[in-house]
């Protein structure tokens, strides 16, 4: 049976601020592993390091300076600063002594109120309900390896066809139990 996405992107705590991740095979995107796995794992490490479930990820910046290979990886996470309402933290994934993925997250509790001081929700694009859109049937020859683990229900704009956007629905074929920020990543 296929491992759940939430399990594949959840690092194991080794010691304070240090984690390990077994980067799965079969999830390549080009030369390296699909960034959703590695960035998701770093988000989970950051959230664990922050240790406050009321502070959720509000902003995330990720860099992928090198391709991540399947196999063992080390992760470090640290809080850079934690104030009365906002925490900034970073995490890095390292293989063979080289940083492969680096993430900085800003986490904060929900703000009450209106105007620029409150958090704003974005409206999703117009799309019919996911259940009314047929899943896309994809051949493996032209799609990255990781796409076999996801179900695509496209409304408009075909990925990898030169369009700058797509509208539709996507979900993991084996999501696991967690539906959190890392899952969305």
Buried (B, 14 or more C-beta within 10 A) or exposed (E): EEEBBBBBBBBEBEEEBBBEBBBBEBBBBEEBBBBBBBBBBBBBBBBBBBEEEEBBBBEBEBEBEBBBBBEEBBBBBBBEEBEEEBBBBBBBBBBEEEBBBBBBBBBBBEEEEEEEEEEEEEEEEEBEEBEEBEEBEBEEEEBBBBBEBBBBBBBEEEBEEEEEEBEBBBEBEBBBEBEBBBBEB
